[in-house]
Amino acid sequence: MNVPQFHILLSRAEKAGPYRMPFASDLALEEAAESLDYPLYRVNLAQVTNKEAFLDAVGKALNFPDWYGHNWDALADCLTDLSWMAADGYVIILEHSDGFAEAAPTDFAMALSVFQDAADTWREEGTPFWTLVGTADDSTDWLQDME
């Protein structure tokens, strides 16, 4: 996909949710998000192998408030609030997710479930909330590709 195609797709709240990060589309996605004035946050999961490290990495990358409790409920609360970074849409890239997906597959699936629930909540307000999962192997072959 190119920038105009991503621009159109990213603006569609009804399509938003967790997807596999499109191969070699990083710059086009960044430009499309910028053209829509959506913040794009990168969460580096290269050193993450457990739930605690994942929750910490997300909290730091998205600059969660001090009340963030580092558990699934607190993650859900923060992802569905985002009042400290109000925008018309959001793009979150979970980079290098393979290690976490392999080391803690149940927690990885739960994390993506929380992100999907957040996308569903934002969809009710007409706000696109995208989560793109960067992976280099087939451990997340169950993730959808962006269309």
DSSP file (Angstrom, degrees, kcal/mol; ACC not computed):
  #  RESIDUE AA STRUCTURE BP1 BP2  ACC     N-H-->O    O-->H-N    N-H-->O    O-->H-N    TCO  KAPPA ALPHA  PHI   PSI    X-CA   Y-CA   Z-CA
    1    1 A M              0   0    0      0, 0.0     2,-0.2     0, 0.0    27,-0.1   0.000 360.0 360.0 360.0 153.1    0.0    0.0    0.0
    2    2 A N     >  -     0   0    0     26,-0.1     4,-2.6    27,-0.0     5,-0.3  -0.578 360.0 -86.0-111.4 179.1    1.1    3.6   -0.5
    3    3 A V  H  > S+     0   0    0      1,-0.2     4,-2.9     2,-0.2     5,-0.2   0.907 124.8  48.6 -54.9 -50.7    0.4    6.7    1.4
    4    4 A P  H  > S+     0   0    0      0, 0.0     4,-2.0     0, 0.0    -1,-0.2   0.893 112.8  48.9 -59.9 -37.5   -3.0    7.6   -0.2
    5    5 A Q  H  > S+     0   0    0      2,-0.2     4,-2.4     1,-0.2    -2,-0.2   0.922 114.0  45.1 -66.6 -43.2   -4.2    4.1    0.4
    6    6 A F  H  X S+     0   0    0     -4,-2.6     4,-3.4     2,-0.2     5,-0.3   0.881 108.8  58.1 -65.7 -37.3   -3.1    4.1    4.0
    7    7 A H  H  X S+     0   0    0     -4,-2.9     4,-1.1    -5,-0.3    -2,-0.2   0.928 110.7  42.3 -56.7 -46.2   -4.6    7.5    4.4
    8    8 A I  H  < S+     0   0    0     -4,-2.0     4,-0.3    -5,-0.2     3,-0.2   0.935 117.8  45.8 -66.6 -47.0   -8.0    6.2    3.4
    9    9 A L  H >< S+     0   0    0     -4,-2.4     3,-1.9     1,-0.2     6,-0.2   0.932 109.4  53.1 -64.5 -47.2   -7.7    3.0    5.4
   10   10 A L  H 3< S+     0   0    0     -4,-3.4    -1,-0.2     1,-0.3    -2,-0.2   0.783 103.3  58.8 -62.1 -26.4   -6.5    4.6    8.6
   11   11 A S  T 3< S+     0   0    0     -4,-1.1     2,-1.0    -5,-0.3    -1,-0.3   0.565  84.2  93.3 -79.3  -7.0   -9.4    7.0    8.6
   12   12 A R    X>  -     0   0    0     -3,-1.9     3,-1.5    -4,-0.3     4,-0.8  -0.743  52.3-174.7 -94.2  98.2  -11.9    4.2    8.7
   13   13 A A  G >4 S+     0   0    0     -2,-1.0     3,-0.7     1,-0.3   116,-0.3   0.830  81.0  64.6 -59.2 -33.8  -12.8    3.5   12.4
   14   14 A E  G 34 S+     0   0    0      1,-0.2    -1,-0.3   112,-0.1    -2,-0.1   0.693 106.4  43.2 -67.6 -17.2  -14.9    0.5   11.4
   15   15 A K  G <4 S+     0   0    0     -3,-1.5    -1,-0.2    -6,-0.2    -2,-0.2   0.591  90.2 114.3 -98.7 -14.2  -11.8   -1.3   10.1
   16   16 A A    <<  +     0   0    0     -4,-0.8   114,-0.2    -3,-0.7   107,-0.1  -0.174  35.4  93.1 -66.5 151.4   -9.5   -0.4   13.0
   17   17 A G  S    S-     0   0    0    102,-0.1   114,-1.9   114,-0.0     2,-0.4  -0.947  79.4 -29.8 158.1-167.8   -8.1   -3.0   15.4
   18   18 A P  E     +a  131   0A   0      0, 0.0   126,-0.4     0, 0.0     2,-0.3  -0.619  64.4 163.5 -78.7 131.7   -5.0   -5.1   15.7
   19   19 A Y  E     -a  132   0A   0    112,-2.7   114,-3.1    -2,-0.4     2,-0.3  -0.941  45.2 -91.2-139.6 160.3   -3.3   -6.2   12.4
   20   20 A R  E     -ab 133 145A   0    124,-3.4   126,-0.6    -2,-0.3   114,-0.2  -0.567  53.0-105.3 -68.7 135.7    0.0   -7.5   11.3
   21   21 A M        -     0   0    0    112,-2.9   114,-0.3    -2,-0.3    -1,-0.1  -0.490  40.1-113.0 -64.0 123.0    2.4   -4.7   10.4
   22   22 A P    >   -     0   0    0      0, 0.0     3,-1.4     0, 0.0     4,-0.1  -0.367  36.4-104.4 -61.6 135.2    2.5   -4.5    6.6
   23   23 A F  T 3  S-     0   0    0      1,-0.3   111,-0.0     2,-0.1    -3,-0.0  -0.369  96.4  -3.5 -62.7 132.4    6.0   -5.4    5.4
   24   24 A A  T 3  S+     0   0    0      1,-0.1    -1,-0.3    -2,-0.1     4,-0.2   0.762 102.3 109.1  57.9  31.0    8.1   -2.5    4.2
   25   25 A S    <>  +     0   0    0     -3,-1.4     4,-2.8     1,-0.1     5,-0.3   0.238  35.3 111.3-115.9  11.3    5.3    0.0    4.8
   26   26 A D  H  > S+     0   0    0      1,-0.2     4,-2.4     2,-0.2     5,-0.2   0.913  80.8  42.4 -55.9 -51.5    6.7    1.8    7.8
   27   27 A L  H  > S+     0   0    0      1,-0.2     4,-2.6     2,-0.2    -1,-0.2   0.904 114.4  50.8 -65.7 -42.1    7.3    5.1    6.1
   28   28 A A  H  > S+     0   0    0      2,-0.2     4,-2.4     1,-0.2    -1,-0.2   0.902 111.9  48.1 -62.9 -41.1    4.0    5.1    4.2
   29   29 A L  H  X S+     0   0    0     -4,-2.8     4,-2.8     2,-0.2     5,-0.2   0.918 111.5  50.0 -64.0 -43.4    2.1    4.4    7.4
   30   30 A E  H  X S+     0   0    0     -4,-2.4     4,-2.4    -5,-0.3    -2,-0.2   0.921 112.6  46.6 -61.7 -44.6    3.9    7.2    9.2
   31   31 A E  H  X S+     0   0    0     -4,-2.6     4,-2.4     2,-0.2    -1,-0.2   0.889 112.6  49.9 -65.4 -39.8    3.2    9.7    6.5
   32   32 A A  H  X S+     0   0    0     -4,-2.4     4,-1.4     2,-0.2    -2,-0.2   0.928 111.6  48.0 -65.5 -44.4   -0.5    8.6    6.3
   33   33 A A  H  <>S+     0   0    0     -4,-2.8     5,-2.8     1,-0.2     4,-0.5   0.919 113.0  49.0 -61.3 -43.4   -0.9    9.0   10.1
   34   34 A E  H ><5S+     0   0    0     -4,-2.4     3,-1.1     1,-0.2    -1,-0.2   0.896 107.4  54.3 -63.7 -40.2    0.8   12.4   10.0
   35   35 A S  H 3<5S+     0   0    0     -4,-2.4    -1,-0.2     1,-0.3    -2,-0.2   0.796 111.9  45.0 -65.7 -26.6   -1.4   13.5    7.1
   36   36 A L  T 3<5S-     0   0    0     -4,-1.4    -1,-0.3    -3,-0.3    -2,-0.2   0.462 113.7-120.3 -90.9  -3.5   -4.5   12.6    9.2
   37   37 A D  T < 5 +     0   0    0     -3,-1.1    51,-0.4    -4,-0.5    52,-0.2   0.834  63.1 147.9  63.0  35.4   -2.9   14.3   12.3
   38   38 A Y      < -     0   0    0     -5,-2.8    -1,-0.3    -6,-0.2    52,-0.2  -0.840  51.1-119.5 -95.1 133.4   -3.0   11.0   14.2
   39   39 A P        -     0   0    0      0, 0.0    52,-2.0     0, 0.0     2,-0.5  -0.505  23.5-151.6 -67.9 143.1   -0.3   10.4   16.7
   40   40 A L  E     -c   91   0A   0     -2,-0.2     2,-0.4    50,-0.2    52,-0.2  -0.978  11.9-168.1-119.1 119.9    1.8    7.3   15.9
   41   41 A Y  E     -c   92   0A   0     50,-2.7    52,-3.3    -2,-0.5     2,-0.5  -0.905   8.1-153.2-112.8 134.9    3.4    5.6   18.9
   42   42 A R  E     -c   93   0A   0     -2,-0.4     2,-0.6    50,-0.2    52,-0.2  -0.923   4.3-165.0-108.1 127.0    6.1    2.9   18.7
   43   43 A V  E     -c   94   0A   0     50,-3.3    52,-1.8    -2,-0.5     2,-0.7  -0.941  13.8-146.7-111.9 110.5    6.3    0.4   21.4
   44   44 A N  E     +c   95   0A   0     -2,-0.6     3,-0.3    13,-0.2    52,-0.2  -0.678  23.6 171.8 -82.1 113.2    9.6   -1.5   21.3
   45   45 A L    >   +     0   0    0     50,-2.5     3,-1.6    -2,-0.7    55,-0.3   0.165  40.4 116.8-104.6  16.3    9.1   -5.1   22.5
   46   46 A A  T 3  S+     0   0    0      1,-0.3    -1,-0.2    53,-0.1    50,-0.1   0.832  86.6  33.3 -56.6 -35.1   12.5   -6.4   21.5
   47   47 A Q  T 3  S+     0   0    0     -3,-0.3     2,-0.5     6,-0.1    -1,-0.3   0.287  95.2 112.1-103.1   9.2   13.4   -7.1   25.1
   48   48 A V    <   +     0   0    0     -3,-1.6    55,-0.2    48,-0.2     3,-0.1  -0.724  21.0 149.2 -92.1 126.2    9.9   -8.1   26.3
   49   49 A T        +     0   0    0     -2,-0.5     2,-0.3     1,-0.1    -1,-0.1   0.317  61.8  40.6-132.6   3.4    9.2  -11.7   27.2
   50   50 A N  S  > S-     0   0    0      1,-0.1     4,-2.1    57,-0.1     5,-0.1  -0.949  84.2-100.7-149.6 169.5    6.5  -11.4   29.9
   51   51 A K  H  > S+     0   0    0     -2,-0.3     4,-2.9     1,-0.2     5,-0.3   0.900 116.3  53.3 -57.4 -47.3    3.4   -9.5   30.9
   52   52 A E  H  > S+     0   0    0      1,-0.2     4,-2.0     2,-0.2    -1,-0.2   0.915 111.0  45.6 -59.8 -45.4    5.1   -7.1   33.3
   53   53 A A  H  > S+     0   0    0      2,-0.2     4,-2.5     1,-0.2    -1,-0.2   0.870 113.0  51.6 -67.2 -36.3    7.7   -6.0   30.8
   54   54 A F  H  X S+     0   0    0     -4,-2.1     4,-2.6     2,-0.2     5,-0.3   0.957 110.3  47.3 -63.1 -50.5    5.0   -5.6   28.1
   55   55 A L  H  X S+     0   0    0     -4,-2.9     4,-2.2     1,-0.2    -2,-0.2   0.871 113.8  48.9 -60.6 -37.3    2.8   -3.4   30.4
   56   56 A D  H  X S+     0   0    0     -4,-2.0     4,-2.4    -5,-0.3    -1,-0.2   0.924 110.6  49.8 -67.0 -45.3    5.8   -1.3   31.3
   57   57 A A  H  X S+     0   0    0     -4,-2.5     4,-2.5     2,-0.2    -2,-0.2   0.907 113.4  45.6 -62.2 -42.9    6.9   -0.8   27.7
   58   58 A V  H  X S+     0   0    0     -4,-2.6     4,-2.4     2,-0.2    -1,-0.2   0.935 111.9  52.0 -66.0 -45.7    3.4    0.2   26.6
   59   59 A G  H  <>S+     0   0    0     -4,-2.2     5,-2.6    -5,-0.3     4,-0.2   0.899 114.1  42.7 -57.7 -43.2    3.0    2.6   29.6
   60   60 A K  H ><5S+     0   0    0     -4,-2.4     3,-1.0     3,-0.2    -1,-0.2   0.927 113.8  50.0 -69.9 -45.2    6.3    4.3   28.9
   61   61 A A  H 3<5S+     0   0    0     -4,-2.5    -2,-0.2     1,-0.3    -1,-0.2   0.852 118.0  39.0 -64.6 -34.7    5.8    4.5   25.1
   62   62 A L  T 3<5S-     0   0    0     -4,-2.4    -1,-0.3    -5,-0.2    -2,-0.2   0.331 108.0-124.5 -97.8   7.0    2.3    6.0   25.4
   63   63 A N  T < 5 -     0   0    0     -3,-1.0    -3,-0.2    -4,-0.2    -4,-0.1   0.913  35.8-161.9  52.9  49.7    3.3    8.2   28.4
   64   64 A F      < -     0   0    0     -5,-2.6    -1,-0.1    -6,-0.2    15,-0.0  -0.225  23.1 -96.8 -60.5 151.8    0.5    6.8   30.6
   65   65 A P    >   -     0   0    0      0, 0.0     3,-1.9     0, 0.0    -1,-0.1  -0.137  36.2 -99.3 -66.9 167.2   -0.5    8.8   33.7
   66   66 A D  T 3  S+     0   0    0      1,-0.3    -2,-0.1     3,-0.0     0, 0.0   0.758 118.8  65.5 -59.5 -26.8    0.9    8.1   37.1
   67   67 A W  T 3   +     0   0    0      2,-0.0    -1,-0.3     7,-0.0     2,-0.1   0.534  69.2 126.1 -77.4  -4.2   -2.2    6.2   38.1
   68   68 A Y    <   -     0   0    0     -3,-1.9     7,-0.1     1,-0.1     6,-0.0  -0.375  48.8-157.8 -57.8 123.0   -1.5    3.5   35.5
   69   69 A G        -     0   0    0     -2,-0.1    -1,-0.1     2,-0.1     3,-0.1   0.360  25.6-123.3 -92.6   4.3   -1.6    0.2   37.5
   70   70 A H  S    S+     0   0    0      1,-0.2     2,-0.3   -15,-0.1   -15,-0.1   0.900  75.2 103.5  55.5  46.3    0.4   -2.1   35.3
   71   71 A N  S  > S-     0   0    0    -16,-0.1     4,-2.4     1,-0.1    -1,-0.2  -0.911  87.5 -95.6-144.2 172.8   -2.3   -4.7   34.9
   72   72 A W  H  > S+     0   0    0     -2,-0.3     4,-2.5     1,-0.2     5,-0.2   0.898 122.4  50.0 -61.1 -42.5   -4.7   -5.7   32.1
   73   73 A D  H  > S+     0   0    0      1,-0.2     4,-2.6     2,-0.2    -1,-0.2   0.913 111.9  47.8 -63.2 -42.2   -7.6   -3.6   33.5
   74   74 A A  H  > S+     0   0    0      2,-0.2     4,-2.6     1,-0.2    -1,-0.2   0.885 110.4  52.5 -66.7 -38.2   -5.4   -0.5   33.9
   75   75 A L  H  X S+     0   0    0     -4,-2.4     4,-2.8     2,-0.2     5,-0.2   0.941 110.9  47.5 -60.5 -46.8   -4.1   -1.0   30.3
   76   76 A A  H  X S+     0   0    0     -4,-2.5     4,-1.6     1,-0.2    -2,-0.2   0.916 111.3  51.3 -60.4 -43.7   -7.7   -1.1   29.1
   77   77 A D  H  < S+     0   0    0     -4,-2.6     4,-0.4     1,-0.2    -1,-0.2   0.926 113.5  43.9 -60.1 -45.9   -8.6    2.0   31.1
   78   78 A C  H >X S+     0   0    0     -4,-2.6     4,-1.3     1,-0.2     3,-1.1   0.911 111.8  52.3 -67.6 -42.3   -5.7    3.9   29.7
   79   79 A L  H 3< S+     0   0    0     -4,-2.8    -1,-0.2     1,-0.3    -2,-0.2   0.780 113.0  45.1 -67.0 -24.8   -6.2    2.8   26.1
   80   80 A T  T 3< S+     0   0    0     -4,-1.6    -1,-0.3    -5,-0.2    -2,-0.2   0.416 118.9  42.2 -99.0   2.5   -9.9    3.8   26.2
   81   81 A D  T <4  +     0   0    0     -3,-1.1    -2,-0.2    -4,-0.4    -3,-0.2   0.770  58.8 157.6-105.0 -73.7   -9.2    7.2   27.9
   82   82 A L    ><  +     0   0    0     -4,-1.3     3,-1.9    -5,-0.1    -4,-0.1   0.710  19.0 145.9  53.5  25.4   -6.1    8.8   26.3
   83   83 A S  G >   +     0   0    0      1,-0.3     3,-0.8     2,-0.2    -1,-0.1   0.758  64.7  63.4 -62.6 -23.8   -7.3   12.2   27.4
   84   84 A W  G 3  S+     0   0    0      1,-0.3    -1,-0.3   -21,-0.0    -2,-0.1   0.559 116.3  29.2 -77.4  -8.2   -3.7   13.3   27.9
   85   85 A M  G <  S-     0   0    0     -3,-1.9    -1,-0.3     2,-0.1    -2,-0.2  -0.285  85.5-175.8-143.9  52.6   -3.1   12.8   24.1
   86   86 A A    <   +     0   0    0     -3,-0.8     2,-0.3     2,-0.1    -3,-0.1  -0.229  16.3 151.9 -56.3 136.2   -6.5   13.6   22.6
   87   87 A A        -     0   0    0    -49,-0.0   -49,-0.1   -48,-0.0     3,-0.1  -0.946  57.3-108.8-156.4 170.8   -6.7   13.0   18.8
   88   88 A D  S    S-     0   0    0    -51,-0.4     2,-0.3    -2,-0.3   -50,-0.1   0.545 100.6  -6.0 -84.1  -9.1   -9.0   12.2   16.0
   89   89 A G        -     0   0    0    -52,-0.2     2,-0.3    38,-0.2    -1,-0.2  -0.955  66.5-136.8-174.8 164.9   -7.4    8.7   15.6
   90   90 A Y  E     - d   0 129A   0     38,-2.4    40,-2.9    -2,-0.3     2,-0.4  -0.987   6.2-166.1-139.5 144.4   -4.5    6.7   16.9
   91   91 A V  E     -cd  40 130A   0    -52,-2.0   -50,-2.7    -2,-0.3     2,-0.5  -0.985  11.0-177.2-130.5 121.4   -1.8    4.4   15.5
   92   92 A I  E     -cd  41 131A   0     38,-2.6    40,-3.2    -2,-0.4     2,-0.6  -0.978   8.9-160.0-120.3 126.4    0.2    2.2   17.8
   93   93 A I  E     -cd  42 132A   0    -52,-3.3   -50,-3.3    -2,-0.5     2,-1.1  -0.930   6.5-156.4-109.2 119.7    3.0    0.0   16.4
   94   94 A L  E     -cd  43 133A   0     38,-3.1    40,-2.8    -2,-0.6     3,-0.5  -0.791  25.5-159.1 -92.3  93.5    4.1   -2.9   18.6
   95   95 A E  E     +c   44   0A   0    -52,-1.8   -50,-2.5    -2,-1.1    40,-0.1  -0.456  61.7   5.8 -80.7 146.2    7.6   -3.4   17.2
   96   96 A H  S    S+     0   0    0    -52,-0.2     3,-0.4    -2,-0.1     4,-0.3   0.908  73.6 159.3  55.5  51.1    9.6   -6.6   17.5
   97   97 A S     >  +     0   0    0     37,-2.6     4,-2.6    -3,-0.5     5,-0.2   0.526  42.9  94.3 -84.1  -5.9    6.8   -8.6   19.1
   98   98 A D  H  > S+     0   0    0     36,-0.3     4,-2.4     1,-0.2     5,-0.2   0.886  82.2  51.2 -57.0 -45.1    8.1  -12.1   18.2
   99   99 A G  H  > S+     0   0    0     -3,-0.4     4,-2.7     1,-0.2     5,-0.2   0.912 113.8  43.9 -61.4 -43.7   10.0  -12.7   21.5
  100  100 A F  H  > S+     0   0    0     -4,-0.3     4,-2.4   -55,-0.3     8,-0.3   0.916 112.9  52.2 -66.3 -43.5    6.9  -11.8   23.6
  101  101 A A  H  < S+     0   0    0     -4,-2.6    -2,-0.2     1,-0.2    -1,-0.2   0.872 116.9  39.4 -61.3 -37.8    4.6  -13.8   21.4
  102  102 A E  H  < S+     0   0    0     -4,-2.4    -2,-0.2    -5,-0.2    -1,-0.2   0.886 118.8  44.7 -80.0 -40.7    6.8  -16.9   21.7
  103  103 A A  H  < S+     0   0    0     -4,-2.7    -2,-0.2    -5,-0.2    -3,-0.2   0.832 132.8  15.7 -75.1 -32.2    7.8  -16.6   25.4
  104  104 A A     X  +     0   0    0     -4,-2.4     4,-2.8    -5,-0.2    -1,-0.2  -0.512  67.9 165.9-142.0  67.6    4.3  -15.8   26.7
  105  105 A P  H  > S+     0   0    0      0, 0.0     4,-2.3     0, 0.0     5,-0.2   0.829  79.0  51.3 -59.7 -34.1    1.7  -16.6   24.0
  106  106 A T  H  > S+     0   0    0      2,-0.2     4,-2.2     1,-0.2     5,-0.1   0.929 113.6  43.9 -68.7 -44.1   -1.3  -16.4   26.4
  107  107 A D  H  > S+     0   0    0      2,-0.2     4,-2.7     1,-0.2    -1,-0.2   0.883 112.5  53.3 -67.1 -37.7   -0.3  -13.0   27.6
  108  108 A F  H  X S+     0   0    0     -4,-2.8     4,-2.2    -8,-0.3    -2,-0.2   0.937 110.3  46.9 -61.8 -46.0    0.5  -11.8   24.1
  109  109 A A  H  X S+     0   0    0     -4,-2.3     4,-1.8    -5,-0.2    -2,-0.2   0.894 112.3  50.7 -62.8 -39.7   -3.0  -12.9   23.0
  110  110 A M  H  X S+     0   0    0     -4,-2.2     4,-2.3     2,-0.2    -2,-0.2   0.915 108.0  53.0 -63.7 -42.8   -4.5  -11.2   26.0
  111  111 A A  H  X S+     0   0    0     -4,-2.7     4,-2.1     1,-0.2    -2,-0.2   0.926 110.4  46.4 -58.7 -46.1   -2.6   -8.0   25.2
  112  112 A L  H  X S+     0   0    0     -4,-2.2     4,-2.3     1,-0.2    -1,-0.2   0.828 108.9  56.5 -68.2 -29.8   -4.0   -8.0   21.7
  113  113 A S  H  X S+     0   0    0     -4,-1.8     4,-2.6     2,-0.2    -1,-0.2   0.904 106.7  49.5 -64.5 -41.1   -7.5   -8.7   23.0
  114  114 A V  H  X S+     0   0    0     -4,-2.3     4,-2.1     2,-0.2    -2,-0.2   0.911 111.6  48.7 -64.0 -42.1   -7.2   -5.6   25.2
  115  115 A F  H  X S+     0   0    0     -4,-2.1     4,-2.2     2,-0.2    -2,-0.2   0.879 110.9  50.7 -65.4 -37.1   -6.1   -3.6   22.2
  116  116 A Q  H  X S+     0   0    0     -4,-2.3     4,-2.4     2,-0.2    -2,-0.2   0.924 109.3  50.5 -65.3 -43.4   -9.0   -5.0   20.2
  117  117 A D  H  X S+     0   0    0     -4,-2.6     4,-2.3     1,-0.2    -2,-0.2   0.892 109.4  51.5 -60.7 -39.1  -11.5   -4.0   22.9
  118  118 A A  H  X S+     0   0    0     -4,-2.1     4,-2.8     2,-0.2     5,-0.2   0.916 108.9  50.4 -64.0 -42.3  -10.0   -0.5   22.9
  119  119 A A  H  X S+     0   0    0     -4,-2.2     4,-2.2     1,-0.2    -2,-0.2   0.904 110.4  50.5 -61.0 -40.7  -10.5   -0.3   19.1
  120  120 A D  H  X S+     0   0    0     -4,-2.4     4,-1.2     2,-0.2    -2,-0.2   0.902 111.3  48.0 -63.9 -41.0  -14.1   -1.5   19.6
  121  121 A T  H  X S+     0   0    0     -4,-2.3     4,-0.5     1,-0.2     3,-0.5   0.935 113.6  46.1 -65.1 -46.9  -14.7    1.2   22.3
  122  122 A W  H ><>S+     0   0    0     -4,-2.8     5,-2.4     1,-0.2     3,-1.3   0.846 104.2  63.7 -64.7 -33.5  -13.2    4.0   20.1
  123  123 A R  H ><5S+     0   0    0     -4,-2.2     3,-1.8     1,-0.3    -1,-0.2   0.869  93.2  62.2 -58.7 -37.1  -15.1    2.8   17.1
  124  124 A E  H 3<5S+     0   0    0     -4,-1.2    -1,-0.3    -3,-0.5    -2,-0.2   0.770 107.4  44.5 -60.2 -25.3  -18.4    3.7   19.0
  125  125 A E  T <<5S-     0   0    0     -3,-1.3    -1,-0.3    -4,-0.5    -2,-0.2   0.391 120.0-110.9 -97.1   1.2  -17.1    7.3   19.0
  126  126 A G  T < 5S+     0   0    0     -3,-1.8    -3,-0.2    -4,-0.3  -113,-0.2   0.706  74.5 136.3  77.3  19.9  -16.1    7.1   15.3
  127  127 A T      < -     0   0    0     -5,-2.4    -1,-0.2    -6,-0.1     2,-0.2  -0.897  53.3-131.3-105.9 119.6  -12.4    7.3   16.3
  128  128 A P        -     0   0    0      0, 0.0   -38,-2.4     0, 0.0     2,-0.4  -0.498  23.1-175.8 -68.2 132.3   -9.9    5.0   14.5
  129  129 A F  E     - d   0  90A   0   -116,-0.3     2,-0.4    -2,-0.2   -38,-0.2  -0.894   9.0-172.4-132.3 100.3   -7.6    3.1   16.9
  130  130 A W  E     - d   0  91A   0    -40,-2.9   -38,-2.6    -2,-0.4     2,-0.5  -0.765  13.3-170.6-101.2 137.7   -5.1    1.0   15.1
  131  131 A T  E     -ad  18  92A   0   -114,-1.9  -112,-2.7    -2,-0.4     2,-0.5  -0.985   8.1-168.4-124.3 118.5   -2.6   -1.5   16.5
  132  132 A L  E     -ad  19  93A   0    -40,-3.2   -38,-3.1    -2,-0.5     2,-0.7  -0.932   9.2-150.1-112.0 126.8    0.0   -2.8   14.1
  133  133 A V  E     -ad  20  94A   0   -114,-3.1  -112,-2.9    -2,-0.5     2,-0.6  -0.849   5.1-148.3-105.1 114.9    2.1   -5.8   15.3
  134  134 A G        +     0   0    0    -40,-2.8   -37,-2.6    -2,-0.7     2,-0.3  -0.711  30.4 160.5 -83.6 121.1    5.6   -6.0   13.9
  135  135 A T        -     0   0    0     -2,-0.6    -2,-0.0  -114,-0.3   -40,-0.0  -0.991  32.8-165.0-142.4 146.8    6.6   -9.6   13.5
  136  136 A A  S    S+     0   0    0     -2,-0.3     2,-0.2     0, 0.0    -1,-0.1   0.484  74.0  42.7-109.6  -6.8    9.3  -11.4   11.5
  137  137 A D  S >  S-     0   0    0      0, 0.0     3,-0.5     0, 0.0    -2,-0.0  -0.615  90.7 -95.1-129.7-170.4    8.1  -15.0   11.8
  138  138 A D  G >  S+     0   0    0      1,-0.2     3,-1.6    -2,-0.2     4,-0.1   0.264  87.1 105.4 -93.5  11.6    4.9  -17.0   11.6
  139  139 A S  G 3  S+     0   0    0      1,-0.3    -1,-0.2     2,-0.1     3,-0.2   0.714  88.7  40.7 -67.0 -17.2    4.2  -17.1   15.3
  140  140 A T  G X  S+     0   0    0     -3,-0.5     3,-2.2     1,-0.1    -1,-0.3  -0.143  71.1 132.4-118.7  37.2    1.4  -14.6   14.8
  141  141 A D  T <   +     0   0    0     -3,-1.6    -1,-0.1     1,-0.3    -2,-0.1   0.648  65.8  68.7 -65.2 -12.3    0.0  -16.1   11.6
  142  142 A W  T 3  S+     0   0    0     -3,-0.2    -1,-0.3    -4,-0.1     2,-0.1   0.621  78.8 100.4 -79.0 -14.3   -3.5  -15.8   13.2
  143  143 A L  S <  S-     0   0    0     -3,-2.2     2,-0.1     1,-0.1  -124,-0.1  -0.461  79.6-114.9 -70.9 144.3   -3.2  -11.9   13.0
  144  144 A Q        -     0   0    0   -126,-0.4  -124,-3.4    -2,-0.1     2,-0.3  -0.454  21.7-125.9 -75.4 151.1   -5.1  -10.3   10.1
  145  145 A D  B     -b   20   0A   0   -126,-0.2     2,-0.2    -2,-0.1  -124,-0.1  -0.719  32.7-102.1 -89.4 148.6   -3.3   -8.5    7.4
  146  146 A M              0   0    0   -126,-0.6    -1,-0.1    -2,-0.3  -127,-0.0  -0.499 360.0 360.0 -68.2 139.1   -4.3   -4.9    6.6
  147  147 A E              0   0    0     -2,-0.2    -1,-0.1  -138,-0.0    -2,-0.0   0.398 360.0 360.0-106.9 360.0   -6.5   -4.8    3.5
